Amino acid sequence: MNIILHNIFSLLLILLLILPEGELAAEKKPGKKVKHWEVDISISPYYDSNILKYSDKYIDRFMNRQDEGRFQINRYDDLVTNYSAGLSYSNQFIKKLNSTFSFDFGYSRYSFNPVKNWLRYSIGWRQDFLSTSSFNISYSYIPHFYVRHFRDEEWITVYGYIPLTFKPYEFAKDDFSFWAQHYLFKSTRVRGYFSFMKYYLDPNNTEYDSKDYVYGLRIYQQVTKYLNINAGYKYLYSDAKGYDQTGESKATSDDVNATNYGHNFVAGLNYTLPKILNMNNSVGLDFSYERCFYTTSQFYELDPIHAGRNDKNYDLTVTYNLKLPGDVGMSAFYNLMGRKTGTPVDVNAEYISDEKSYEQYQMGIKFNYNINF
């Protein structure tokens, strides 16, 4: 089934690339020549209610100072500031078709929990290949990301349940992404996309190394002069390593196996409001719902976190955007997200929910400075 879905989405991406221009789109002229350089700088301070995505069980344990060695944080919420800077260069190397090359840098700083600070680098190339079609290729890299501390079962076997057996769960990540989009009509565009990601876990958790794939299709529609809507679907597949010793394989290992697949449905809208003091402003709404299923064949006694596990993930974001005088924009946002985890194994249902279910919200503002020259 997974192989069939991989092939279906690969075919959709190919069809999108060769799709002929629609009747209305054919009347559009090639894109106007753009300015060569663009600088984009932003700062976004916000409040995060649950930085480690803890369940109610672990928030209570943190507040009660239980599980010595587990909590390598000063508080479970935080004031976070995201910084980003980007530089891009555009030109028309092929006839009158725009090419854009970009480099971006991002940094997230946690005020009370520096263990969560992390960096991201990315490069990209966007290319118009028809007057109404374009594609984008990008690569991003996260050198280090701290998730949280967990008990290490192998260390427990040697030392027992002492603080030393809590070990950090951390990873580095490569992300190779591609999308192609085409205007079917003047106010309708379709985008197909594919991502391949590699996660490299710390030495204590190499069985969680994985190769992740995302296939997606999204449609954007301008309904009126003021209202734009979009909807899409993504298929996700994560192929976890599932073993941590030389000579083992996923089939022969007794380690945990986090391999899973998921179906993600997304929808959004943006509505332009009347101007305020001659400044443009709008509101946006985005929603995502995902069903995720873990495929390990291990019994729940050996792999209680993944055996029979299924997740329901949701993400709702409300945004207000205001274009300030000059080259400055401002946004205010509220983001609600969470996960409900279950399993058909009744004796394990409460445990797995206590370990993996969570709710979290973020709220803040973002200032963006953009200049072209």
Helices and strands as residue ranges (DSSP letters): H 2-18, G 25-27, E 37-48, H 56-63, E 78-94, E 97-110, G 114-116, E 118-130, E 133-151, H 153-159, G 163-165, E 166-185, E 188-201, G 203-208, E 210-222, E 227-240, E 260-276, E 279-294, E 310-323, E 328-342, H 346-356, E 358-372
